[in-house]
Amino acid sequence: MSPQTIPKMPEHLHYLATSPFEAACQIDILPVGHRSRRLHGHSFLARVRAALTPDWAPFPGGECQALGAALTAAVAPLDYRYLNDQLPVPTDENLARWVRDHLAVPGIACVGVQSTRDEGAELDGADHCHLWHRFRFEAAHRLPHVPEGHQCGRMHGHGFEVILHADQDLTGQEMGLDFDYLAAVWAPLQAELHHACLNDIPGLANPTSELLAHWLWDRIKPTLPALSWVSVYETATAGCHFNGVNYRIWKELRFEGALSLGRAPADDSRRRLHGHSYLLRLHLTSPLDQVLGWTVDYGDVKALFKPVYGRLDHHRLDDLAGLEDSDPASLAHWIRGQAADLPQLDRIDLFETPGNGVSLCWGPLGPALPA
């Protein structure tokens, strides 16, 4: 499909939750000498994405907390345990299967386990697996085609982060690609990009996030056929995905809000006035500007969204006109309705606590970013 004809799709809402656990394990199916065959431990993070039924939570608006509680209960038997006593081959993929099988939640779309900050696996109900590994390099660049006076036209630098995503059918398999293999695929690119000026590298004369993601795709895909997306973080709050055809950018914003959940029972603490530090992630899909080399300027996204942001940050959210209730799902729908100045917007992720919230999407579903 041409990036000029990216379709809008029916809106769908997923609830998101995460739960950590500490555990030790050994992965005996790996080759002799592999470091993960030794007894070792991780601070694991389990995550779930689910399209919950309307009557599943104790009350409308209580879905996020209920999902988080269900996930925490499901992983409790793994916490501070030797995982091999629970399942013989405790790879991230098998752990995700185990959590999925022990999670009594309707509408599960996928369950993931990340064993470190920089790697993890997510499985759907058909054992289709999304593996990811994150890398970092430090580099300078400038964008030569931006308007005069634009800050990105000056030489500057970033701590770039790149995530390689790989999709595999794992039916009947204990694990997919070894994370060390993904690291080996990345190693020559790390040597070329780290402590470099990107503009000096052939093919990167205009090193926007979008063109850098495309450049990486062209070099990695031939040696990694399972590659499904390349994600480039230009900053901690903005970046771009590329899947060989389409570009999707995201911009993160944080806001502080007070609320009372009006549909909570009278004796529930969430009925009282309280507050959250929210993380909002705006996803946009748009064709590439062939001159500027980007889809939408991250700065423009922030500026165009500023009137909506101003109504959210440091305000009482349940006073917003037109808002049904102040739970994350209601807020995400309200934000979509207010963001008319961002026609490229096709997904909103809203987290009321770290890793716990909703994802409202009406475009092609791109890869989930690590928690």
Beta strands, then each sheet from edge to edge (+ up, - down):
strand 1: 12-25
strand 2: 40-50
strand 3: 81-82
strand 4: 108-116
strand 5: 119-123
strand 6: 128-141
strand 7: 156-169
strand 8: 196-197
strand 9: 227-235
strand 10: 238-242
strand 11: 247-259
strand 12: 274-285
strand 13: 315-316
strand 14: 345-353
strand 15: 356-361
sheet 1: 3+ 1+ 2- 4+ 5- 6+ 7- 9+ 10- 11+ 12- 14+ 15-
sheet 2: 3+ 1+ 2- 4+ 5- 6+ 8+
sheet 3: 3+ 1+ 2- 4+ 5- 6+ 7- 9+ 10- 11+ 13+
end
